[in-house]
């Protein structure tokens, strides 16, 4: 470092120039929300059609559920009452089965 030469002052002097350059770049490109809005408006005029099989899949997903809500509500109530018990050995067994299945699939 030179005597009388302060690098911190130079860095502070360069900061406004960098900020001005970044602001100019943003003005040129537009803000992120403007870009998203422009993309949406460009895509808004594109017609989309769904096949009958896709519609039936959508209807099936609305009527059927992968979750047994009765069981979920029973567990939720047991937790709230403080009567829910965790069976660690069952959880460990299922984790081992899942891990062995995963490892078996990755080797195939």
HELIX and SHEET records of a PDB file:
HELIX    1   1 UNK A    7  UNK A   29  1                                  23    
HELIX    2   2 UNK A   32  UNK A   43  1                                  12    
HELIX    3   3 UNK A   52  UNK A   63  1                                  12    
HELIX    4   4 UNK A   69  UNK A   81  1                                  13    
HELIX    5   5 UNK A   88  UNK A  107  1                                  20    
END                                                                             
